[in-house]
Amino acid sequence: LTREEATERITRAGGRVTGSVSKKTDYLVAGDSPGSKLTKAERLGVTVLDEAGLVALLG
């Protein structure tokens, strides 16, 4: 699943994709090297998903 494909599936399902993590973020989809966004998401208590988790969530 490419980033573009994931973005398309999320928006079709009514979600919104952003480029940053904040307390308003519901989910972070983490790839192979998520970097500082993963650290921030964990600190804020944001649910972190991998590709399989995203696919399962979207159905």
LOTI-972450 format. One record per atom (N, C-alpha, C, O, CB): residue number from 0; residue in three letters; atom name; x, y, z. Coordinates in pm, whole numbers, plus 50000, padded with zeros to 5 digits. Glycine has a CB too. Layout:
N
+-----+------+------+-------+-------+-------+
!  nr ! rest ! atom !     u !     v !     w !
+-----+------+------+-------+-------+-------+
! NUM !  ala !   CA !     X !     Y !     Z !
...
+-----+------+------+-------+-------+-------+
***
This chain:
59
+-----+------+------+-------+-------+-------+
!  nr ! rest ! atom !     u !     v !     w !
+-----+------+------+-------+-------+-------+
!   0 !  leu !    N ! 50086 ! 49882 ! 50000 !
!   0 !  leu !   CA ! 50000 ! 50000 ! 50000 !
!   0 !  leu !    C ! 50090 ! 50124 ! 50000 !
!   0 !  leu !    O ! 50167 ! 50145 ! 50094 !
!   0 !  leu !   CB ! 49902 ! 50000 ! 50124 !
!   1 !  thr !    N ! 50081 ! 50204 ! 49897 !
!   1 !  thr !   CA ! 50162 ! 50326 ! 49892 !
!   1 !  thr !    C ! 50097 ! 50435 ! 49977 !
!   1 !  thr !    O ! 49981 ! 50423 ! 50018 !
!   1 !  thr !   CB ! 50179 ! 50375 ! 49745 !
!   2 !  arg !    N ! 50172 ! 50539 ! 50003 !
!   2 !  arg !   CA ! 50119 ! 50653 ! 50079 !
!   2 !  arg !    C ! 49998 ! 50713 ! 50007 !
!   2 !  arg !    O ! 49899 ! 50749 ! 50070 !
!   2 !  arg !   CB ! 50229 ! 50760 ! 50099 !
!   3 !  glu !    N ! 50007 ! 50723 ! 49875 !
!   3 !  glu !   CA ! 49898 ! 50780 ! 49797 !
!   3 !  glu !    C ! 49773 ! 50692 ! 49804 !
!   3 !  glu !    O ! 49662 ! 50742 ! 49817 !
!   3 !  glu !   CB ! 49940 ! 50799 ! 49651 !
!   4 !  glu !    N ! 49792 ! 50560 ! 49794 !
!   4 !  glu !   CA ! 49679 ! 50468 ! 49804 !
!   4 !  glu !    C ! 49615 ! 50475 ! 49942 !
!   4 !  glu !    O ! 49492 ! 50474 ! 49955 !
!   4 !  glu !   CB ! 49724 ! 50324 ! 49775 !
!   5 !  ala !    N ! 49697 ! 50483 ! 50045 !
!   5 !  ala !   CA ! 49645 ! 50493 ! 50182 !
!   5 !  ala !    C ! 49566 ! 50622 ! 50198 !
!   5 !  ala !    O ! 49457 ! 50621 ! 50257 !
!   5 !  ala !   CB ! 49760 ! 50487 ! 50284 !
!   6 !  thr !    N ! 49619 ! 50732 ! 50148 !
!   6 !  thr !   CA ! 49550 ! 50861 ! 50156 !
!   6 !  thr !    C ! 49415 ! 50854 ! 50086 !
!   6 !  thr !    O ! 49315 ! 50903 ! 50139 !
!   6 !  thr !   CB ! 49636 ! 50972 ! 50094 !
!   7 !  glu !    N ! 49412 ! 50794 ! 49969 !
!   7 !  glu !   CA ! 49287 ! 50782 ! 49894 !
!   7 !  glu !    C ! 49185 ! 50699 ! 49971 !
!   7 !  glu !    O ! 49068 ! 50737 ! 49979 !
!   7 !  glu !   CB ! 49313 ! 50721 ! 49756 !
!   8 !  arg !    N ! 49227 ! 50586 ! 50025 !
!   8 !  arg !   CA ! 49134 ! 50500 ! 50099 !
!   8 !  arg !    C ! 49081 ! 50569 ! 50224 !
!   8 !  arg !    O ! 48964 ! 50555 ! 50258 !
!   8 !  arg !   CB ! 49202 ! 50368 ! 50136 !
!   9 !  ile !    N ! 49167 ! 50642 ! 50293 !
!   9 !  ile !   CA ! 49126 ! 50712 ! 50415 !
!   9 !  ile !    C ! 49024 ! 50820 ! 50382 !
!   9 !  ile !    O ! 48922 ! 50831 ! 50449 !
!   9 !  ile !   CB ! 49248 ! 50774 ! 50486 !
!  10 !  thr !    N ! 49051 ! 50900 ! 50279 !
!  10 !  thr !   CA ! 48958 ! 51007 ! 50244 !
!  10 !  thr !    C ! 48826 ! 50952 ! 50191 !
!  10 !  thr !    O ! 48720 ! 51009 ! 50218 !
!  10 !  thr !   CB ! 49020 ! 51100 ! 50140 !
!  11 !  arg !    N ! 48830 ! 50841 ! 50116 !
!  11 !  arg !   CA ! 48705 ! 50779 ! 50069 !
!  11 !  arg !    C ! 48621 ! 50730 ! 50186 !
!  11 !  arg !    O ! 48498 ! 50727 ! 50177 !
!  11 !  arg !   CB ! 48736 ! 50662 ! 49975 !
!  12 !  ala !    N ! 48687 ! 50692 ! 50295 !
!  12 !  ala !   CA ! 48615 ! 50643 ! 50413 !
!  12 !  ala !    C ! 48570 ! 50757 ! 50503 !
!  12 !  ala !    O ! 48511 ! 50734 ! 50609 !
!  12 !  ala !   CB ! 48704 ! 50546 ! 50491 !
!  13 !  gly !    N ! 48598 ! 50882 ! 50462 !
!  13 !  gly !   CA ! 48554 ! 50998 ! 50539 !
!  13 !  gly !    C ! 48658 ! 51053 ! 50634 !
!  13 !  gly !    O ! 48629 ! 51143 ! 50712 !
!  13 !  gly !   CB ! 48434 ! 50962 ! 50617 !
!  14 !  gly !    N ! 48779 ! 51000 ! 50628 !
!  14 !  gly !   CA ! 48887 ! 51048 ! 50714 !
!  14 !  gly !    C ! 48961 ! 51165 ! 50652 !
!  14 !  gly !    O ! 48937 ! 51201 ! 50536 !
!  14 !  gly !   CB ! 48984 ! 50936 ! 50745 !
!  15 !  arg !    N ! 49049 ! 51222 ! 50730 !
!  15 !  arg !   CA ! 49129 ! 51336 ! 50683 !
!  15 !  arg !    C ! 49275 ! 51304 ! 50711 !
!  15 !  arg !    O ! 49310 ! 51258 ! 50820 !
!  15 !  arg !   CB ! 49086 ! 51470 ! 50753 !
!  16 !  val !    N ! 49360 ! 51327 ! 50614 !
!  16 !  val !   CA ! 49503 ! 51300 ! 50627 !
!  16 !  val !    C ! 49575 ! 51433 ! 50646 !
!  16 !  val !    O ! 49554 ! 51528 ! 50569 !
!  16 !  val !   CB ! 49559 ! 51224 ! 50502 !
!  17 !  thr !    N ! 49660 ! 51440 ! 50748 !
!  17 !  thr !   CA ! 49737 ! 51562 ! 50773 !
!  17 !  thr !    C ! 49886 ! 51528 ! 50775 !
!  17 !  thr !    O ! 49924 ! 51411 ! 50778 !
!  17 !  thr !   CB ! 49694 ! 51628 ! 50907 !
!  18 !  gly !    N ! 49968 ! 51630 ! 50774 !
!  18 !  gly !   CA ! 50112 ! 51609 ! 50774 !
!  18 !  gly !    C ! 50176 ! 51622 ! 50909 !
!  18 !  gly !    O ! 50298 ! 51612 ! 50921 !
!  18 !  gly !   CB ! 50175 ! 51704 ! 50682 !
!  19 !  ser !    N ! 50095 ! 51645 ! 51012 !
!  19 !  ser !   CA ! 50152 ! 51662 ! 51146 !
!  19 !  ser !    C ! 50069 ! 51586 ! 51248 !
!  19 !  ser !    O ! 49956 ! 51546 ! 51222 !
!  19 !  ser !   CB ! 50160 ! 51811 ! 51183 !
!  20 !  val !    N ! 50127 ! 51568 ! 51366 !
!  20 !  val !   CA ! 50061 ! 51499 ! 51476 !
!  20 !  val !    C ! 50027 ! 51601 ! 51584 !
!  20 !  val !    O ! 50112 ! 51681 ! 51623 !
!  20 !  val !   CB ! 50150 ! 51384 ! 51534 !
!  21 !  ser !    N ! 49902 ! 51598 ! 51632 !
!  21 !  ser !   CA ! 49861 ! 51687 ! 51741 !
!  21 !  ser !    C ! 49766 ! 51611 ! 51833 !
!  21 !  ser !    O ! 49736 ! 51494 ! 51809 !
!  21 !  ser !   CB ! 49794 ! 51816 ! 51685 !
!  22 !  lys !    N ! 49719 ! 51678 ! 51935 !
!  22 !  lys !   CA ! 49625 ! 51613 ! 52027 !
!  22 !  lys !    C ! 49492 ! 51583 ! 51959 !
!  22 !  lys !    O ! 49413 ! 51503 ! 52011 !
!  22 !  lys !   CB ! 49602 ! 51701 ! 52150 !
!  23 !  lys !    N ! 49466 ! 51645 ! 51844 !
!  23 !  lys !   CA ! 49343 ! 51618 ! 51769 !
!  23 !  lys !    C ! 49357 ! 51497 ! 51676 !
!  23 !  lys !    O ! 49258 ! 51453 ! 51618 !
!  23 !  lys !   CB ! 49305 ! 51740 ! 51687 !
!  24 !  thr !    N ! 49478 ! 51443 ! 51663 !
!  24 !  thr !   CA ! 49502 ! 51329 ! 51575 !
!  24 !  thr !    C ! 49443 ! 51203 ! 51638 !
!  24 !  thr !    O ! 49466 ! 51175 ! 51756 !
!  24 !  thr !   CB ! 49654 ! 51311 ! 51549 !
!  25 !  asp !    N ! 49368 ! 51127 ! 51559 !
!  25 !  asp !   CA ! 49310 ! 51001 ! 51608 !
!  25 !  asp !    C ! 49403 ! 50883 ! 51587 !
!  25 !  asp !    O ! 49416 ! 50798 ! 51674 !
!  25 !  asp !   CB ! 49178 ! 50975 ! 51539 !
!  26 !  tyr !    N ! 49468 ! 50877 ! 51471 !
!  26 !  tyr !   CA ! 49556 ! 50765 ! 51437 !
!  26 !  tyr !    C ! 49680 ! 50814 ! 51365 !
!  26 !  tyr !    O ! 49676 ! 50912 ! 51290 !
!  26 !  tyr !   CB ! 49481 ! 50662 ! 51349 !
!  27 !  leu !    N ! 49792 ! 50745 ! 51390 !
!  27 !  leu !   CA ! 49912 ! 50764 ! 51311 !
!  27 !  leu !    C ! 49942 ! 50632 ! 51244 !
!  27 !  leu !    O ! 49951 ! 50529 ! 51310 !
!  27 !  leu !   CB ! 50033 ! 50813 ! 51399 !
!  28 !  val !    N ! 49958 ! 50635 ! 51112 !
!  28 !  val !   CA ! 49996 ! 50514 ! 51040 !
!  28 !  val !    C ! 50148 ! 50521 ! 51023 !
!  28 !  val !    O ! 50200 ! 50607 ! 50953 !
!  28 !  val !   CB ! 49922 ! 50502 ! 50899 !
!  29 !  ala !    N ! 50217 ! 50429 ! 51089 !
!  29 !  ala !   CA ! 50363 ! 50431 ! 51092 !
!  29 !  ala !    C ! 50420 ! 50333 ! 50990 !
!  29 !  ala !    O ! 50379 ! 50217 ! 50984 !
!  29 !  ala !   CB ! 50416 ! 50397 ! 51232 !
!  30 !  gly !    N ! 50513 ! 50382 ! 50910 !
!  30 !  gly !   CA ! 50581 ! 50298 ! 50812 !
!  30 !  gly !    C ! 50709 ! 50241 ! 50870 !
!  30 !  gly !    O ! 50722 ! 50223 ! 50991 !
!  30 !  gly !   CB ! 50611 ! 50377 ! 50685 !
!  31 !  asp !    N ! 50804 ! 50213 ! 50781 !
!  31 !  asp !   CA ! 50929 ! 50150 ! 50822 !
!  31 !  asp !    C ! 51017 ! 50239 ! 50909 !
!  31 !  asp !    O ! 51082 ! 50189 ! 51001 !
!  31 !  asp !   CB ! 51006 ! 50108 ! 50701 !
!  32 !  ser !    N ! 51022 ! 50368 ! 50882 !
!  32 !  ser !   CA ! 51104 ! 50458 ! 50964 !
!  32 !  ser !    C ! 51024 ! 50584 ! 50998 !
!  32 !  ser !    O ! 51040 ! 50687 ! 50933 !
!  32 !  ser !   CB ! 51235 ! 50496 ! 50891 !
!  33 !  pro !    N ! 50938 ! 50575 ! 51099 !
!  33 !  pro !   CA ! 50845 ! 50683 ! 51131 !
!  33 !  pro !    C ! 50908 ! 50808 ! 51192 !
!  33 !  pro !    O ! 50853 ! 50917 ! 51177 !
!  33 !  pro !   CB ! 50742 ! 50633 ! 51225 !
!  34 !  gly !    N ! 51021 ! 50796 ! 51258 !
!  34 !  gly !   CA ! 51091 ! 50912 ! 51311 !
!  34 !  gly !    C ! 51020 ! 50982 ! 51425 !
!  34 !  gly !    O ! 50956 ! 50919 ! 51509 !
!  34 !  gly !   CB ! 51114 ! 51009 ! 51203 !
!  35 !  ser !    N ! 51032 ! 51115 ! 51427 !
!  35 !  ser !   CA ! 50984 ! 51195 ! 51540 !
!  35 !  ser !    C ! 50832 ! 51198 ! 51552 !
!  35 !  ser !    O ! 50780 ! 51221 ! 51661 !
!  35 !  ser !   CB ! 51035 ! 51335 ! 51527 !
!  36 !  lys !    N ! 50760 ! 51175 ! 51443 !
!  36 !  lys !   CA ! 50614 ! 51175 ! 51452 !
!  36 !  lys !    C ! 50565 ! 51060 ! 51540 !
!  36 !  lys !    O ! 50467 ! 51075 ! 51613 !
!  36 !  lys !   CB ! 50551 ! 51163 ! 51311 !
!  37 !  leu !    N ! 50632 ! 50946 ! 51533 !
!  37 !  leu !   CA ! 50595 ! 50833 ! 51618 !
!  37 !  leu !    C ! 50617 ! 50868 ! 51764 !
!  37 !  leu !    O ! 50531 ! 50840 ! 51848 !
!  37 !  leu !   CB ! 50676 ! 50708 ! 51581 !
!  38 !  thr !    N ! 50730 ! 50929 ! 51795 !
!  38 !  thr !   CA ! 50759 ! 50969 ! 51933 !
!  38 !  thr !    C ! 50654 ! 51066 ! 51984 !
!  38 !  thr !    O ! 50605 ! 51052 ! 52097 !
!  38 !  thr !   CB ! 50899 ! 51034 ! 51941 !
!  39 !  lys !    N ! 50618 ! 51164 ! 51902 !
!  39 !  lys !   CA ! 50517 ! 51263 ! 51942 !
!  39 !  lys !    C ! 50381 ! 51197 ! 51960 !
!  39 !  lys !    O ! 50310 ! 51227 ! 52056 !
!  39 !  lys !   CB ! 50508 ! 51376 ! 51838 !
!  40 !  ala !    N ! 50344 ! 51107 ! 51869 !
!  40 !  ala !   CA ! 50216 ! 51037 ! 51880 !
!  40 !  ala !    C ! 50208 ! 50957 ! 52009 !
!  40 !  ala !    O ! 50107 ! 50960 ! 52078 !
!  40 !  ala !   CB ! 50194 ! 50945 ! 51759 !
!  41 !  glu !    N ! 50315 ! 50887 ! 52042 !
!  41 !  glu !   CA ! 50316 ! 50808 ! 52165 !
!  41 !  glu !    C ! 50304 ! 50899 ! 52287 !
!  41 !  glu !    O ! 50234 ! 50866 ! 52382 !
!  41 !  glu !   CB ! 50445 ! 50724 ! 52174 !
!  42 !  arg !    N ! 50373 ! 51012 ! 52284 !
!  42 !  arg !   CA ! 50367 ! 51107 ! 52396 !
!  42 !  arg !    C ! 50227 ! 51164 ! 52413 !
!  42 !  arg !    O ! 50184 ! 51190 ! 52526 !
!  42 !  arg !   CB ! 50468 ! 51221 ! 52374 !
!  43 !  leu !    N ! 50155 ! 51183 ! 52302 !
!  43 !  leu !   CA ! 50019 ! 51239 ! 52307 !
!  43 !  leu !    C ! 49911 ! 51133 ! 52326 !
!  43 !  leu !    O ! 49793 ! 51167 ! 52341 !
!  43 !  leu !   CB ! 49992 ! 51317 ! 52180 !
!  44 !  gly !    N ! 49949 ! 51006 ! 52326 !
!  44 !  gly !   CA ! 49851 ! 50899 ! 52343 !
!  44 !  gly !    C ! 49772 ! 50868 ! 52218 !
!  44 !  gly !    O ! 49661 ! 50815 ! 52226 !
!  44 !  gly !   CB ! 49757 ! 50935 ! 52453 !
!  45 !  val !    N ! 49827 ! 50901 ! 52102 !
!  45 !  val !   CA ! 49762 ! 50874 ! 51973 !
!  45 !  val !    C ! 49779 ! 50726 ! 51939 !
!  45 !  val !    O ! 49888 ! 50671 ! 51957 !
!  45 !  val !   CB ! 49820 ! 50965 ! 51860 !
!  46 !  thr !    N ! 49674 ! 50663 ! 51890 !
!  46 !  thr !   CA ! 49681 ! 50523 ! 51848 !
!  46 !  thr !    C ! 49770 ! 50511 ! 51725 !
!  46 !  thr !    O ! 49751 ! 50583 ! 51626 !
!  46 !  thr !   CB ! 49539 ! 50467 ! 51819 !
!  47 !  val !    N ! 49867 ! 50420 ! 51731 !
!  47 !  val !   CA ! 49960 ! 50400 ! 51620 !
!  47 !  val !    C ! 49923 ! 50270 ! 51549 !
!  47 !  val !    O ! 49910 ! 50165 ! 51612 !
!  47 !  val !   CB ! 50108 ! 50396 ! 51671 !
!  48 !  leu !    N ! 49907 ! 50278 ! 51417 !
!  48 !  leu !   CA ! 49873 ! 50163 ! 51335 !
!  48 !  leu !    C ! 49986 ! 50133 ! 51237 !
!  48 !  leu !    O ! 50056 ! 50223 ! 51192 !
!  48 !  leu !   CB ! 49741 ! 50187 ! 51259 !
!  49 !  asp !    N ! 50002 ! 50005 ! 51205 !
!  49 !  asp !   CA ! 50087 ! 49969 ! 51092 !
!  49 !  asp !    C ! 49997 ! 49950 ! 50971 !
!  49 !  asp !    O ! 49876 ! 49974 ! 50980 !
!  49 !  asp !   CB ! 50172 ! 49838 ! 51122 !
!  50 !  glu !    N ! 50052 ! 49908 ! 50859 !
!  50 !  glu !   CA ! 49972 ! 49894 ! 50737 !
!  50 !  glu !    C ! 49857 ! 49796 ! 50756 !
!  50 !  glu !    O ! 49745 ! 49823 ! 50713 !
!  50 !  glu !   CB ! 50059 ! 49850 ! 50621 !
!  51 !  ala !    N ! 49885 ! 49683 ! 50820 !
!  51 !  ala !   CA ! 49780 ! 49583 ! 50843 !
!  51 !  ala !    C ! 49669 ! 49638 ! 50931 !
!  51 !  ala !    O ! 49551 ! 49610 ! 50908 !
!  51 !  ala !   CB ! 49840 ! 49456 ! 50907 !
!  52 !  gly !    N ! 49705 ! 49717 ! 51031 !
!  52 !  gly !   CA ! 49606 ! 49778 ! 51118 !
!  52 !  gly !    C ! 49518 ! 49878 ! 51045 !
!  52 !  gly !    O ! 49398 ! 49886 ! 51071 !
!  52 !  gly !   CB ! 49674 ! 49845 ! 51234 !
!  53 !  leu !    N ! 49579 ! 49954 ! 50954 !
!  53 !  leu !   CA ! 49502 ! 50049 ! 50874 !
!  53 !  leu !    C ! 49403 ! 49976 ! 50784 !
!  53 !  leu !    O ! 49286 ! 50014 ! 50775 !
!  53 !  leu !   CB ! 49595 ! 50138 ! 50789 !
!  54 !  val !    N ! 49451 ! 49872 ! 50717 !
!  54 !  val !   CA ! 49364 ! 49796 ! 50627 !
!  54 !  val !    C ! 49248 ! 49735 ! 50705 !
!  54 !  val !    O ! 49134 ! 49736 ! 50659 !
!  54 !  val !   CB ! 49444 ! 49684 ! 50555 !
!  55 !  ala !    N ! 49277 ! 49682 ! 50824 !
!  55 !  ala !   CA ! 49171 ! 49623 ! 50907 !
!  55 !  ala !    C ! 49071 ! 49729 ! 50951 !
!  55 !  ala !    O ! 48950 ! 49704 ! 50952 !
!  55 !  ala !   CB ! 49232 ! 49554 ! 51031 !
!  56 !  leu !    N ! 49119 ! 49847 ! 50987 !
!  56 !  leu !   CA ! 49032 ! 49955 ! 51031 !
!  56 !  leu !    C ! 48940 ! 50002 ! 50918 !
!  56 !  leu !    O ! 48822 ! 50030 ! 50941 !
!  56 !  leu !   CB ! 49115 ! 50073 ! 51083 !
!  57 !  leu !    N ! 48994 ! 50010 ! 50798 !
!  57 !  leu !   CA ! 48915 ! 50057 ! 50685 !
!  57 !  leu !    C ! 48823 ! 49950 ! 50628 !
!  57 !  leu !    O ! 48728 ! 49980 ! 50556 !
!  57 !  leu !   CB ! 49007 ! 50106 ! 50577 !
!  58 !  gly !    N ! 48851 ! 49826 ! 50660 !
!  58 !  gly !   CA ! 48765 ! 49715 ! 50616 !
!  58 !  gly !    C ! 48790 ! 49667 ! 50479 !
!  58 !  gly !    O ! 48723 ! 49574 ! 50433 !
!  58 !  gly !   CB ! 48628 ! 49753 ! 50625 !
+-----+------+------+-------+-------+-------+
***
